[in-house]
Amino acid sequence: MTSQLFAPLRIGVLELPNRITVAPMCQYSAVDGSMSDWHIMHLGSLAISGASMLVMEATGVTPEGRITPHCPGLYSDANEIAMKRVADFLRGISPVVLGVQLAHAGRKASSHRPWQGHGPLTGEEGAWQTLAPSALPLAAGWPAPHEMSRSDMAALTQSFVRAAQRAARIGLDFVELHSTHGYLLSEFLSPLSNRRGDEYGGSLENRMRYPLEVFRAIRDAFPAERFVGAKISGSDFVDGGFSPDDAVVYARALKAEGCAYVTVSGGGVVLDAKIPLGPGYQVPFAERVRKETGIVTGAVGLITDPQQAEAIIANGQADFVSLARAMLFNPRWPQHAAVVLGAETAWPPQYERASPKLWRPGRTLGRPDRSRE
Ligand SMILES: Cc1cc2nc3c(=O)[nH]c(=O)nc-3n(C[C@H](O)[C@H](O)[C@H](O)COP(=O)(O)O)c2cc1C
């Protein structure tokens, strides 16, 4: 039977040759917000994996919006030049559809890299004042963020716009708005972190207002023929938090604003959520969003096995899968999945001889005999 995972998918005006996408993954390896040689290596290896779409990691639209001082940004000319260098390199080696996740880390900014303890920076380490919808710390031991004023919000919207314009100049195919995992826009969306008394807090309609304003501003600033998507939460995994019902409403509102796709993740708003980790643990959220809104929907979260990914697409639970850890573990995952599922995917010509098609019994070693293809 023909693989559904390897069937093409249209997003905006672009046709992806398959439904395997690389999730954004923070590398904590930028210098003053500028991507480094590490990104060339890391993204280069993922770009030649056979995945059809690659989302570059959460990128701060302001210096204070970075999770750590080592996260990339898109707020300066130097950042733009550095990301363009990476993007140009990737264009030279791969046809992958390429975009960046635009982000503000909210009350989770000003932190350590995970391998340096994850917690908040101290004053001596260069901590900065964080921003959030309400002045509620993430957890005990975390500093209180500054509650954003309306002028803070308006200024930040303009920072998102400028970053989207820089992404357009770099030549990226799309931008993705980060609105999950407890970062700023997710903090607006969640009743656990948003206790505002104005029209940006309270009802779901009010909590969605700022994320939707930012989305609209980005959509207007990014070239119309390219696409803008969003990563959203399916759940906070806490009673009384953002829920799967809320996710459906938010996705529907994004779609009405011209959002080309959503990837449905979750968690991260509080540190003590009980997340039932297991294979495909967030897929049911994607399935509901897809079925109830009709927006192009990605599933993410412990999708590690080709047959599992195939079933998610074939059963109509998602339009594409988004893989993070599985791609770090095995950057040839899409090519291996194609072999398992009897499908085709792209190999760089330099690696073509690794394709079992070219070394199955009956082939001569060395230069492949193309006359029998
Ligand atoms: C190293 C690493 C960095 C991550 N950085 C980001 C990020 O920048 N933006 C984001 O939305 N999610 C980020 N995530 C979460 C993943 O994109 C994904 O949603 C999550 O890991 C679940 O997918 P997985 O089970 O395939 O890893 C990161 C995950 C990992 C492992």
Ligand as a Chemical Component Dictionary entry (heavy atoms), coordinates in Angstrom:
data_LIG
# 
_chem_comp.id                   LIG 
_chem_comp.type                 NON-POLYMER 
_chem_comp.pdbx_formal_charge   0 
_chem_comp.three_letter_code    LIG 
# 
loop_
_chem_comp_atom.comp_id 
_chem_comp_atom.atom_id 
_chem_comp_atom.alt_atom_id 
_chem_comp_atom.type_symbol 
_chem_comp_atom.charge 
_chem_comp_atom.model_Cartn_x 
_chem_comp_atom.model_Cartn_y 
_chem_comp_atom.model_Cartn_z 
_chem_comp_atom.pdbx_ordinal 
LIG C1  C1  C 0 16.727 19.898 22.382 1  
LIG C2  C2  C 0 15.307 20.374 22.282 2  
LIG C3  C3  C 0 15.045 21.713 22.074 3  
LIG C4  C4  C 0 13.727 22.173 21.907 4  
LIG N1  N1  N 0 13.490 23.479 21.575 5  
LIG C5  C5  C 0 12.248 23.856 21.191 6  
LIG C6  C6  C 0 12.009 25.100 20.568 7  
LIG O1  O1  O 0 12.916 25.875 20.296 8  
LIG N2  N2  N 0 10.720 25.411 20.257 9  
LIG C7  C7  C 0 9.684  24.547 20.471 10 
LIG O2  O2  O 0 8.537  24.864 20.162 11 
LIG N3  N3  N 0 9.888  23.350 21.025 12 
LIG C8  C8  C 0 11.138 22.977 21.361 13 
LIG N4  N4  N 0 11.371 21.711 21.822 14 
LIG C9  C9  C 0 10.223 20.795 21.914 15 
LIG C10 C10 C 0 10.110 20.000 20.624 16 
LIG O3  O3  O 0 9.973  20.826 19.493 17 
LIG C11 C11 C 0 8.933  19.022 20.705 18 
LIG O4  O4  O 0 7.724  19.766 20.788 19 
LIG C12 C12 C 0 9.050  18.094 21.907 20 
LIG O5  O5  O 0 10.396 17.715 22.148 21 
LIG C13 C13 C 0 8.232  16.820 21.707 22 
LIG O6  O6  O 0 8.634  16.167 20.520 23 
LIG P1  P1  P 0 9.641  14.898 20.523 24 
LIG O7  O7  O 0 9.024  13.869 21.433 25 
LIG O8  O8  O 0 9.687  14.481 19.085 26 
LIG O9  O9  O 0 10.950 15.340 21.065 27 
LIG C14 C14 C 0 12.668 21.253 22.023 28 
LIG C15 C15 C 0 12.928 19.905 22.282 29 
LIG C16 C16 C 0 14.219 19.462 22.383 30 
LIG C17 C17 C 0 14.462 17.990 22.607 31 
# 
loop_
_chem_comp_bond.comp_id 
_chem_comp_bond.atom_id_1 
_chem_comp_bond.atom_id_2 
_chem_comp_bond.value_order 
_chem_comp_bond.pdbx_ordinal 
LIG C1  C2  SING 1  
LIG C2  C3  SING 2  
LIG C2  C16 DOUB 3  
LIG C3  C4  DOUB 4  
LIG C4  N1  SING 5  
LIG C4  C14 SING 6  
LIG N1  C5  DOUB 7  
LIG C5  C6  SING 8  
LIG C5  C8  SING 9  
LIG C6  O1  DOUB 10 
LIG C6  N2  SING 11 
LIG N2  C7  SING 12 
LIG C7  O2  DOUB 13 
LIG C7  N3  SING 14 
LIG N3  C8  DOUB 15 
LIG C8  N4  SING 16 
LIG N4  C9  SING 17 
LIG N4  C14 SING 18 
LIG C9  C10 SING 19 
LIG C10 O3  SING 20 
LIG C10 C11 SING 21 
LIG C11 O4  SING 22 
LIG C11 C12 SING 23 
LIG C12 O5  SING 24 
LIG C12 C13 SING 25 
LIG C13 O6  SING 26 
LIG O6  P1  SING 27 
LIG P1  O7  DOUB 28 
LIG P1  O8  SING 29 
LIG P1  O9  SING 30 
LIG C14 C15 DOUB 31 
LIG C15 C16 SING 32 
LIG C16 C17 SING 33 
# 
